[in-house]
Amino acid sequence: MPVQTNDQNFADPLARWKIWLAWVTVTVFAAGIGGVTPDLLVLGLAPNAFKGDNAVGPLLIWGGGVVVVLGIGLGCGQAWVLAQYLGCKHGGRWVGASFAGTTVSAVVIVIMGSWGFTTASAIVPGLILGFTQWLVLRRSARSAQWWIAGTSIAWWVSVLFVTRVYPSFAPASSVIFPFYPLDSAVYWAGGWIIGSLIFAIITGLVLVYVAKPRA
């Protein structure tokens, strides 16, 4: 299948940075909404809502919100950038790939987390999302094979920050689920957005690299 990359957007460094900035902007915006909106669905639940069998319902509500809002929102925003700057004509497939990758990743996180494989649950979802998106990106980018590795690294670094670094800045009394006391939601929403920014910065750099024309 012929490559559809718009080479003119890579004629000078400024054009490439415009692509990167557009990617970062839409990714952070979509990921921010996709992460904060599901939090609102479980905001104000009782302190024991995420303990034992009681956690099944709230987790399904929260996880479903993440998959639907984040998967579709992120896919739509990124598809717009790919169409505008790379001439990608597979926007619908990108949205589908993003939704599928997010859905499978959410399932993997729950399963591996319940088995105690916390490190794997922080790395494997990035591989899954990178792979599903690569299936579409390879149609428009000449070095798309690096997308899987880049997305995996971006995911791992952002998760590492949110789970290991950011909590040191939040009050010791704050709890991520069920956001009790309620101001915990504010701290964790901030962590999610910063983590999304890290993810967007890294994947944006990877995008600019993999989509540039051959010398």
Secondary structure, DSSP 8 states (H G I E B T S, - for coil): ------GGGGSSHHHHHHHHHHHHHHHHHHHHHHHHHHHHHSTT--TTTTSGGGGHHHHHHHHHHIIIIIHHHHHHHHHHHHHHHH----HHHHHHHHHHHHHHHHHHHHHHHHHT-HHHHHHHHHHHHHHHHHHHHTTT-TTTTHHHHHHHHHHHHHHHIIIIIGGGGS-TT--SSS-SSTTHHHHHHHHHHHHHHHHHHHHHHHHHHHHS---
